[in-house]
């Protein structure tokens, strides 16, 4: 069994510690977001739904901040990262990143347009106002639909990781994100 290797920067064989922490941290946050959405949908008016749904907007804001940090970190490591396996993998990652940016932006747009205050962790980011801005709240339904599309993409991402891990001719892409040395 290989052990995780500590390195700050990415290289052509594996992702560095910062990339790995951002990846797995975002994975946990996304799981939380989907758990809160499922609780809101399936467990309406329960203590579980109130707790999880009560964190959805704040955790979503944290997620978009991490997406931006991860994108900047990726640009910093450009040319030093493990290469994509193929064009489909590259396109899949672009769609994942795109959805992780667009979904919270739609949520923020809808929040502002609703006229309700947005004060995550007690910080007033959007003051409330009287009324509603219809064109800002109209695309709000896309927030949900694209969220479920993101979940489907994530499931596909995980499935393909294990497909590549199982095929002896393929590169073990999970090892790259765990910091392990590649199999010989």
C-alpha positions in Angstrom: 0.0 0.0 0.0 1.4 3.4 -0.9 1.5 6.2 1.5 0.4 9.8 1.0 3.3 12.0 0.0 3.4 15.6 1.4 4.2 18.2 -1.2 2.8 21.7 -1.5 2.7 22.1 -5.3 1.2 19.9 -7.9 3.5 18.0 -10.3 2.9 15.8 -13.3 2.6 12.6 -11.2 0.2 13.7 -8.4 -1.6 16.7 -7.0 0.0 18.6 -4.2 -1.3 18.9 -0.6 -3.1 22.2 -1.2 -5.0 20.8 -4.3 -5.9 17.7 -2.4 -7.1 19.5 0.7 -9.2 21.8 -1.5 -10.6 18.9 -3.5 -11.6 16.7 -0.5 -12.8 19.7 1.6 -15.1 20.7 -1.3 -16.3 17.1 -1.6 -17.3 17.2 2.1 -19.0 20.6 1.6 -20.9 19.4 -1.5 -22.1 16.3 0.4 -23.4 18.6 3.1 -25.1 20.8 0.5 -26.8 17.8 -1.1 -27.8 16.5 2.4 -29.4 19.8 3.2 -31.2 19.9 -0.1 -32.5 16.3 0.3 -33.6 17.1 3.9 -35.4 20.2 2.6 -37.2 18.1 0.0 -37.8 14.9 1.9 -37.9 15.8 5.6 -39.9 19.1 5.4 -40.8 20.6 8.8 -38.5 18.3 10.8 -35.6 19.3 13.2 -33.2 17.7 10.7 -34.5 19.8 7.8 -34.4 22.9 9.9 -30.8 22.3 11.0 -29.4 21.3 7.6 -31.4 23.8 5.5 -30.5 26.5 7.9 -26.9 26.1 6.9 -27.5 25.8 3.2 -26.8 29.5 2.2 -23.8 30.0 4.4 -22.2 26.7 3.4 -23.0 27.6 -0.3 -21.1 30.9 0.2 -18.2 29.0 1.6 -18.3 26.7 -1.3 -18.1 29.4 -3.9 -15.2 31.0 -2.0 -13.3 27.7 -2.1 -14.2 27.2 -5.8 -12.5 30.6 -6.5 -9.5 29.7 -4.4 -9.2 26.3 -6.1 -9.5 27.9 -9.5 -6.7 30.4 -8.7 -4.6 27.6 -7.2 -5.1 25.6 -10.4 -4.0 28.5 -12.5 -0.9 28.9 -10.3 -0.1 25.2 -10.9 -0.9 25.3 -14.6 1.6 23.2 -16.5 2.7 21.4 -13.4 -0.4 19.3 -12.8 -1.1 15.7 -13.8 -2.4 15.8 -17.4 -6.0 15.0 -18.1 -6.6 11.4 -19.2 -8.5 12.5 -22.3 -10.7 15.2 -23.8 -13.9 13.8 -22.2 -12.2 13.9 -18.7 -11.1 17.5 -19.4 -14.6 18.5 -20.5 -16.2 16.8 -17.5 -14.0 18.7 -15.1 -14.8 22.0 -16.9 -18.5 21.3 -16.6 -18.1 20.4 -12.9 -16.2 23.7 -12.2 -18.7 25.6 -14.3 -21.7 24.2 -12.3 -19.9 24.9 -9.0 -19.6 28.6 -10.0 -23.0 29.1 -11.7 -25.2 27.3 -9.1 -24.2 29.5 -6.2 -24.2 32.6 -8.3 -27.8 31.9 -9.3 -28.5 31.4 -5.6 -26.9 34.7 -4.7 -28.8 36.5 -7.5 -32.1 35.0 -6.3 -31.3 35.9 -2.7 -30.6 39.6 -3.6 -33.6 39.8 -5.9 -35.9 38.5 -3.2 -35.2 41.6 -1.1 -34.3 39.4 1.9 -31.2 40.2 3.9 -28.3 37.8 3.6 -26.0 37.8 6.6 -24.0 34.6 6.8 -22.2 34.2 10.1 -23.6 37.6 11.1 -21.9 39.5 8.3 -24.3 41.6 6.4 -23.4 40.9 2.7 -26.8 41.9 1.2 -29.1 44.2 3.1 -32.8 43.6 2.7 -35.2 45.9 0.9 -38.9 46.2 0.3 -40.2 44.4 -2.7 -38.7 42.0 -5.2 -36.8 42.2 -8.4 -38.6 39.7 -10.7 -35.8 39.1 -13.3 -33.4 38.2 -10.5 -35.7 35.7 -8.8 -37.0 34.1 -12.1 -34.0 31.9 -12.8 -34.1 30.6 -9.2 -35.6 27.3 -10.3 -32.3 26.7 -12.3 -30.5 26.7 -8.9 -32.2 23.4 -8.0 -32.2 21.8 -11.5 -28.5 22.6 -12.0 -27.8 21.4 -8.5 -29.2 18.0 -9.3 -27.3 18.0 -12.6 -24.1 18.7 -10.6 -24.9 15.7 -8.3 -25.3 13.5 -11.4 -21.9 14.8 -12.7 -20.3 14.1 -9.4 -21.6 10.5 -9.3 -20.3 10.1 -12.9 -16.9 11.5 -11.8 -16.7 9.0 -8.9 -17.7 6.1 -11.1 -15.1 7.0 -13.7 -12.4 7.2 -11.0 -13.1 3.6 -10.0 -13.4 2.5 -13.7 -9.9 3.9 -14.3 -8.6 2.4 -11.0 -9.8 -1.1 -12.0 -8.4 -1.1 -15.6 -4.8 -2.2 -15.5 -4.1 -0.3 -18.7 -5.4 3.0 -17.3 -3.7 5.4 -15.0 -4.8 5.2 -11.3 -6.3 8.7 -11.1 -7.4 8.2 -7.5 -3.7 7.8 -6.5 -3.0 11.2 -8.0 -5.6 12.8 -5.7 -4.6 10.8 -2.7 -1.0 11.7 -3.1 0.1 8.1 -3.6 2.8 7.1 -6.0 1.5 5.6 -9.3 1.4 1.8 -9.7 4.2 0.4 -11.8 
